[in-house]
Amino acid sequence: MDTFTEGLKTNPVNAFLISLVVVFLTPILWTIVHQYVKVLRARGIPPGPAPLPVLGNLGEILSSPKRFDEWCLQKAKAYGGMFSFWMGDQLFVYVSSYEAVKEVLVTKDKEFASRPLMPERVALTLGPKSIFMSSYGEYWRQARKLSVLHLLSNKAVKTNASVRDEELNTLIGHLKEECKREGGIVEPREHIIRTNLNTMMLPLFGIRFPAPTEPGFNERREALYASIQESFRQMGDFDWGTVLPALAPVVNRDVRKTTAFRDRELELLIEEHRAAKEKAGASFVARDMVDVLLTIPETEDLTLKNLIYMLLDLLNAAVDTSGVSIEWTLAELTRRPEIRKRLQAELDSVIGRERPVQEGDIENLPYLRAVIKEHFRYRGVGPFPGPHLNEVETTVQGYRIPAKTQVMVHTRGLSRDPSVFSRADEFLPDRFLAEDVDITGKDLRVLPFGAGRRGCPGIVQGLAVVHLAVARIVQAFDFELIDGKDIDMEERNWGLQVSLRTPLKARFTPR
């Protein structure tokens, strides 16, 4: 018998320790081998930084002082407008060149129409059956069709114009009241978020969230409002559970608590609608989106929970897309008084100051449209739309894209490419007076709402809200830097949107 075996027999402690090491190391070694084999099999993929065992390129990404999109731009300088990287054993492909973006979103749109599994924070907030989260298939098609038909079509958006008009009147009133305090220093973010949520809650659920200073303020409603807002904010935080799954129950406890309360309150709202429908009987008339959906026979997919997730998609768009865009545009106008004054001159010339801007006026305000387009080109809703996933192997620009690859289209990288736009790193609305560029997905140079099958269905609604809100605020107020100090224009590092890291504050003066 050899010495090693004899030692194990005579010293059971050694045997136990060795067994413990084997048990501990086996899954780690299996993970390393599994990932190594996967990387070897991924030959022919786009070039990119070499991955490390287990983490892939995740360690480099997390340790970088740059935001993720800036890290991607840095790598694009080395590898071009299409490169690959790994997070653990998941392959990602980054695209920002016009040709690669066109192939992913237009030529092979259907092949890249699926969605990967999202981080738990996103999944808890939006749910697996939201339009944004769902994989490409029959449920996704039906859910998207319902939301567009009853809420997001041109006709539906026009029908709800009076809701936006009233809520924006309320917004201007709140901003004027805030002007009277603290030397005219105003922080508009909270007012903008509440306004945008109300413009969606009324056509969706038939309710609104009055501010604490408004008649009809209700503490229970305010708790629901706070939970909706907080859940979307939490969704933007980096999900450490994706890096260390064992920690997910701990690090995502806050999201579970918030979304559980929010979903319970929304379920009660839907049940109130259901009870009203049953009481009305044959005389029932649908007043909002929930009423409409309750007239559709319930199926395996169209359940109460899935209905909530579908509606949350639309609420998320109101907070993230529209609200963030309004605040960013106001920040740019605060820093650039010459652009604000030129926009005010257009509004005064076309509309005057006797009446507020209406949605029907937007087509007669070319400089306003140019300012909003430049915001979407320069900043956008976020650096990346939702990630795309191919269910079967394919190619892009001659490179092999294995099945289940996550493809990230860097829309900001494309719109700030100096070969696409001259002076691309400057905020210049005039570029869109010289050239009429479509921003709804037809012109791939500016894609705030994505393009193709997975393009945002709320384009019409989002553009209507952003144009009108910015126009109303600029028409009603002069606003400037506080004591000449520049605004903190840094962005939040992680999330679905790129909100200002520090809420905008400016000195507002009613005109």
N, C-alpha and C positions, 0 to 999 in steps of 0.2 A: 504494500500500500504506500502511495507516495506521501511525502511530508505534508502537502497542502490538504489532502483528504483527511489525513490523520489529525491535523490541526483542527479541522472543522468538527470532527467527532469528539475530540477532547475538550473543545471550547465552544459551547453552544452560542455564546455571545457573538463570536466571530461569524458563525453561520447566520445568525439573525441579521447582523449588520450587512453582510454581503447580500442576503436576500432583499433587504430593504433598498440597497443601492440598485440592485437589478430591477426591482419593481418600479423604482423612481425613474431610472434611466431608460427603461424600455420604451415608454410612450414618447419620450423626447427623441430617442434615436429613430423610432418609427416615423415620427413627424419629419425629422431631418431627411431621412431616406425618401419618404413619400414626396416631399417637396423637391428634392434633388431630381428624382425621376420625372416629376411633372415639368420642371424647368428644362430637362434634357429633351423631353418630348415636344417642347414648345419651340422647336427649331423653325426658322423661317418667319418668326414674328418680328415686328418692328424693333429696331435697336433701342437700347436704353441702359440705365445704370445697372450694374451687376447686383443681384439680390444676395442677401445673407441668409444662412439657414434660419428656419423658423419664422423670423420677422420679415424676410424679404427686404424691401426698401423702407419699411415702416419706421425703423429706428432713425434713418436719415431724415425722413419727413418730419417726425415729431421733434427731433433735436434741432431742426433748422430754425433760425430766428425769423425766417420769412413765412408769410402766409402760404397756405397750400398752393393757391393759384400762382403766387410769385415763384415758388419752388418749381412749379411746372414750367413757367416761362423761362426760368434759368436753364432747366434741362432742355427745353426746346431750342435754345441757342446752340447747345452742344449736339443735339441729335436731330434737329429739324422739327417741322410742324406735325410730326407723328412719331411717338415713341412709346415704349412699353415700360411698365414697372410692376412690382409685386407688393401686395400687402398680405403678409403670411403666404399662403399658397394660392391666393386669388390673383389672377392676371388682370391688369388694367392696361388699356390702350388710350393714350391721350391724343386728341386730334385738334389742330387749330388752323391748318392750312386750308385754303378755300377748296382745293380739289378733294382733299380727304373728307372735309365736312360735307361737301356735296354728295360724295359717294355714300356716306353713312346716312344722311338725312333725306336724300332724294332718290338716288339710283337704287340703293339697297335699303330703303326705308323700312320695308316690311320685315327684312331679316333682322333688323336691329330694333324692333318695336317692343320687345319684352323688357321687363324690369328685373333687376337682381333683388335678392332679399336685402331689405334695408336695415340699418342699425336699429337696435331695439328702441331707442328714444324716438326715432321717426315712426317706427311701427306702432308704438303705443299711442302716439299723438294722432296719427292719421288713420291707422287701422289697416289690416291686410286687404280690405275690400274697398278702399278709397280708389278714386279714378287714377290718382297719381301713383299709387302703390301697386295696383293690380297688374298682373301679367297680361300680355296681349292675348285676347281671346273673346269669347262670346259675352261673358259678364262685363268686361271692360267696354266692349262696343255698346251694349245696352245701357250701361250706366252713363257713358259719355253722351249717348243719344238723348237720354232723358234730361240731363242737365242742360244740354244745348237747346233742346226744343222748348223747355219750359222756363228757362232763366237766362241763357247766355246767347241766344240768337239775336240778330239785329232787331227783330220785332219785339222780343221780350225785353231787351235792354231799353228800347224806346218806351215801352209800357211802364217801366219803373222809373222813368225820368223824374217824375214828380217827387218820388222818395229821395232821390239824390239832391234835388233842388231844395227840399225842406231841410234835410240834414246839413247841407252846406250853409244854408241861412243860419242854422243853429251854431255851426262851427264859427262863422264870422262873428256872431254875437258873443260867444265865449272868448274869442281872441280879443275883441274890443273891451270886454270886461277885464281881462288880464292886463291889458295895456294901462289901465288906470292904477295898477299896483306896481310897486318896485321900479319906479322910473321907466315904465314901458318895456321892461325886460320880459320877454315871452319865451316859454319853452313849449312849442306847439305839438310835440310828439303825441302826448296823451290825448289831446283833443282830436288829432288826425286819426289815431287808432279807433277811438270811440265812434267818430263819424263814419269811418269805413265799415266798421262792424255793423253799425245801425243800417247802413245802406244795403247790407246783405241780410241781416236778421229779419227785417220787415218782409221782404219778398220770400224769404225762406221759411221763417217760423211765425211771422205775423206779430212780432214783438220788437221793441227797441230797448236800449239801455240808457235811461235818462241819467245825466250827470248828477252828482250830489246837490248841485244848486238848482236843478230843474224840478218843476212840479212832476209828481208821479214817481219820484225816486223811491226805489224799493231795495232793501238790503239783500234780500234773497237773489233778486235779479243781479245786483251788483256783485254778489259772490260768484254767480255764473259767469258774468262778464270777466271778472278777475281770473277765473280758472281757465277760460278760453285764451285770454291774453297770455297767461303764465305758461300754459301748455305749449303754445307756439314759441315762446321765448326759450323754454327748456329744450325744445326740439333742436334749436340752433346750437346748443352746447355740444362740445365734442363728447362722443360716447365711448368712454374707456372700456365699456363692456365688450366692444368689438375687438379690442386688443387683448383683454384678459376676461374671457367669458365667465370665469368663476366669480368675478367681482360684479357682474351685471345685476344680481339681486340687490346689492348694496348701493352701487353708484346710480342706479336708475330708480331707486325707491321714491325719490321726489316726483318723478314723472308718473309713476303708477298711482300715487296718492292724488295728484292733480287731475289726471285723466279719469280716474274712477269717479270722483265727485262730478266732474264736468259731464261725463256720459250719463250718470244717473239723473242729473237735472234735465238733460236734453231728452232722455227717455220719458220723463214725466211730462215734458212739453208735448211730445208726440202723442202720448196717451191722452192728454187733454184734447188734442185735435181729433183723435179717434172717437172719444166719447161724444164730442160735439157733432161729428159726422153721423154717428148712430142715432143721436137724439133728433137730428134734422130729418133723417129718413130720405124720402124721395125728393124733398125740397132742398137737399144739400147742394151748396155751390162752393166750389174750391176758391179759397181766398189767397192761398200762398202755396209754395212748393211742397210743403208737407201734406197739405190737403190733396194736391194733385197725386202725389205718390201713394197716398192711402186709397185712392180709387183704383189703383193697379193691383190685380190679384197677387197675393204674397206667394213667393216661390222659395226654393232652397237658397237662392242668392239674394232675393229681395226681402230680407228680414229686417226687423227693427234695428238691430245692431248695424247691419250693413247700410241701412238708410242713414243712420247717424254718420257713418264714415264718409258716405257720399257727400253729405251736406258740409262736413268739416273741411273737405277739400276746398269748397267754395268760400268758406269763412277764412281759411288759411290764405287764400289768394287775396282777400280783402285786406288782411293785416300785413302780410309779407310783401306782396307784389305792389299793390296800389299805395299802401301807407308808406312803405320804405321809399318808393319812388318820389312821392310828394315831398318827403323830408329832404332827400338828397337834392332835389331840384331847388327847393328853397335855400338850402345851404349854398349851392353854387351861385344863386342870384344874390345872396347876402354878401358873398365875397367879390362879386362882380357887379357893382352898382350900375355900370354903364349898360349892361344887358338888361337889368331890371327896369331901368328908366326907358330904354328903347321899347321894351315890352309894354310898359304902362302907356307910352305914347301911342302904340298901336291900339290898345284897348280904349283909350280916350277918344281916338279918332274914329274907330269903327262902332263902338258901343256907347261911349260917353260915360258919365258918372251918375246919371239919373236912375239907371236900372242895372241890376246885376247881370253878368254874362250868363247866357243860356247855352245849352248844348247845341242848339241850332246855329249859334254864332261861330262855333269852332272852325267850320270850313272857311270862314271869311277872315281868319286870323293866322296868316301864314307864318309870322314870326313866332307866335305861341307854339304852333306845331313844330317848327324848327327847333325851338328850345327843348321841347319834350323829346323829340327824336335824338337830339344831341345828348340828353341825359341817358337815354337807353343805349346809345352807342358808347358813350364815355364810361358810364358806370354800370348800367344795366340792372336787372333784378338780382342777378348773382353771377359769379364767374362761370358757373356751369348750370345748364338746365338739369333735369333729372337724368341719372345715368341710364345708358342703353345696354341691352344684353342680347347677344345672338344665341338662339337655342341650338343652332347647328353651325358647323365650321364653315367659314367663308373667307374671302380675301378683301383687303382694302389697299388700294395703291400698290398692288402686287405682293403685299405682305400677307402671310397666313394669320388668320384670326381664329384660334381654336374655339370650339363651342363653349358657351358659358363665360365668355370674356366680358368684362365690364368696359364699355367704351364711354369715355368722358369727352364731350365736345366743349372745348373752351371758347365759348362765344365771345368773351371779352378779349381773349388773345387774338381772335380773328378781327374784331372791330377796331382793335388798337394796332393792328399790323400796318406799319408805314407803307407797305406795298399795296395795301387796300385803300387807306385814306391818308392823304397828305396831312402833316402836322397832327398825327394821330393821338399824341399825348396832350393835346390842348383842347380845352372846352370851347368850341367854335360853332355856335348854332348856324352861322351864315353858310356853312357848307351845305346845309339842307335847303337853303333858298336857291342855290345854284343848281342843285340836283335833287329831284324828287325821289327819295329812296323809300321803298316800302319796308315797314318794320313788323309786318304781321306774318312773316315766314316765307314770303315770295322772293325777297332779296336776301341771300344768305350772308351778306356783309354785316347786317345788324339783326340779331335774333334774340330779343329780350324774352320772347315767348316760345322759343324753340321753333321747330318746323316739322312737317310731316305728320304721321299718325299720332306721335306723342307730343305734338305741339299743344300749348296751353289752350283749352277750349274757351277760356274767359277773356280772350283778346279784346273783344268789343266792349265788354263791361269794364275791364281794366283801363283801357285807353280813355273811355268816357269819364271815369272818375278822376284820373290823373290830370287830364286836360282841364276839366272844369274846376277842380279844387285849386290848382295852381293859378288859373285865371282869376278866380274869385278872390283869392288872397292877395295877389299882386294888384288887382283892381282896387281893393279896399285899404291896403296899407303900404306905407314906405317901411322898409326894414333895413337895418345896417348893423355892422359889427359893434360889439359892446366895447366902448373906449378904444376902438381901433385894433383890438386884439383879434388875431385870426382864429378861425374855427378849427377845432380838432377834427380833421377829415380822415382819421384812421378808421378802418373797418373792423367789424367783429371778425375774429380769426377763423371761426368754424361755423357751419350752419347752411341752411338752404338759401339764405338771403345774405346780402351784404349791407346791413344797417350801419349807420354811424355808431362808432364805439361809444361816443358821448352824445347824448341827445342835443340837438340843435338849440342854442339860445341866441336870441338877437333882440335888438331894440326896435320895437314896432311902434309906428305912429299912424293913426287913422288918417286917411287922405280926405 
